[in-house]
Amino acid sequence: MLFIVAALALMGVLLGAAAHTPLPLFLAAGGAIGAWLLVFFIRERAGHKGS
């Protein structure tokens, strides 16, 4: 239960920070995170295919 409360509090802080960030910066950061996750996904799939 404490984990859920901490996760919700952290999400609230992050969403509050995102609300005060200019839209172009927010979109650029979101795109960078999305690209990083895509690269991570591709590398993981390629690594597991060989084994």
URVEN-V24541 format. One record per residue. N is the residue number from 0. SS is DSSP state (~ for helix, > for strand, _ for the rest). D_LAST is the distance of its C-alpha to the last C-alpha in Angstrom with 1 decimal. Layout:
n = <N | N>
ss = <SS | SS>
d_last = <D_LAST | D_LAST>
//
This chain:
n = <0 | 1 | 2 | 3 | 4 | 5 | 6 | 7 | 8 | 9 | 10 | 11 | 12 | 13 | 14 | 15 | 16 | 17 | 18 | 19 | 20 | 21 | 22 | 23 | 24 | 25 | 26 | 27 | 28 | 29 | 30 | 31 | 32 | 33 | 34 | 35 | 36 | 37 | 38 | 39 | 40 | 41 | 42 | 43 | 44 | 45 | 46 | 47 | 48 | 49 | 50>
ss = <_ | ~ | ~ | ~ | ~ | ~ | ~ | ~ | ~ | ~ | ~ | ~ | ~ | ~ | ~ | ~ | ~ | ~ | ~ | _ | _ | _ | ~ | ~ | ~ | ~ | ~ | ~ | ~ | ~ | ~ | ~ | ~ | ~ | ~ | ~ | ~ | ~ | ~ | ~ | ~ | ~ | ~ | ~ | ~ | ~ | ~ | ~ | ~ | ~ | _>
d_last = <38.4 | 38.8 | 35.2 | 36.2 | 39.4 | 37.7 | 35.2 | 38.1 | 40.1 | 37.4 | 36.8 | 40.6 | 40.8 | 38.0 | 39.6 | 43.0 | 41.8 | 40.3 | 43.6 | 45.5 | 43.2 | 44.3 | 42.5 | 41.3 | 39.7 | 38.2 | 36.7 | 35.4 | 33.7 | 32.2 | 30.9 | 29.4 | 27.7 | 26.4 | 25.1 | 23.3 | 21.7 | 20.7 | 19.1 | 17.3 | 16.1 | 15.0 | 13.1 | 11.3 | 10.5 | 9.3 | 7.1 | 5.4 | 5.6 | 3.8 | 0.0>
//
